[in-house]
């Protein structure tokens, strides 16, 4: 095989791994956002007290908040890398 074919194969493998990384990151990001919205159901439509919008995050809520931020930054970085490699 020539060097050009090897480089093309490596690039295709990198794009495959990048696609898999984007899929896994997006599923994890969706799950973390859903877990955060535990109290934001349809109760507000019926007049139920949904509480304050700004609440203090403690324990697992704080950790989940930071994990969601990290996942969103990772997703954005992977999407930019995907865009850059597709050129």
C-alpha positions in Angstrom: 0.0 0.0 0.0 1.2 3.5 -0.7 1.5 6.2 1.9 -1.5 8.0 0.6 -3.7 5.0 1.0 -2.5 4.6 4.6 -3.2 8.2 5.4 -6.7 8.0 4.0 -7.3 4.9 6.0 -6.1 6.5 9.2 -8.3 9.6 8.5 -11.3 7.4 8.0 -10.7 5.6 11.2 -10.3 8.9 13.0 -13.6 10.2 11.6 -15.3 6.9 12.7 -14.0 7.3 16.3 -15.0 11.0 16.2 -18.6 10.0 15.1 -18.8 7.4 17.9 -17.5 10.0 20.4 -20.1 12.5 19.3 -22.9 9.9 19.6 -21.8 8.9 23.1 -21.3 12.5 24.2 -24.7 13.5 22.9 -26.5 10.7 24.6 -24.8 11.5 27.9 -25.6 15.2 27.5 -29.3 14.4 26.9 -29.4 12.2 29.9 -27.7 14.7 32.2 -30.1 17.5 31.1 -33.1 15.2 31.6 -31.8 14.3 35.1 -31.5 18.0 36.0 -35.1 18.8 35.0 -36.6 16.6 37.6 -38.8 19.4 39.1 -39.6 21.2 35.9 -42.6 19.0 34.9 -46.1 20.1 33.9 -46.9 21.2 37.4 -46.5 24.9 36.5 -49.4 24.6 34.0 -51.9 23.6 36.8 -50.8 26.3 39.1 -48.6 24.2 41.4 -45.7 25.8 43.1 -42.6 25.0 41.1 -40.3 26.8 43.5 -37.7 29.3 42.7 -35.8 29.3 39.5 -32.5 30.0 41.2 -31.8 27.4 43.9 -28.7 26.4 45.7 -27.2 23.3 44.2 -25.8 20.9 46.7 -24.3 17.4 46.6 -25.2 15.4 43.5 -27.1 18.3 41.9 -23.9 20.4 41.9 -21.9 17.5 40.5 -24.5 16.9 37.8 -24.5 20.6 36.9 -20.7 20.5 36.4 -20.9 17.2 34.4 -23.5 18.8 32.1 -21.2 21.8 31.5 -18.2 19.5 30.8 -20.2 17.4 28.4 -21.5 20.4 26.5 -18.0 21.8 26.1 -16.7 18.4 25.0 -19.6 18.1 22.5 -18.9 21.5 21.1 -15.2 20.7 20.8 -15.9 17.4 19.0 -18.3 19.1 16.6 -15.7 21.8 15.8 -13.1 19.0 15.2 -15.5 17.2 13.0 -16.1 20.4 11.0 -12.3 21.0 10.7 -11.6 17.4 9.6 -14.4 17.3 7.0 -12.8 20.2 5.0 
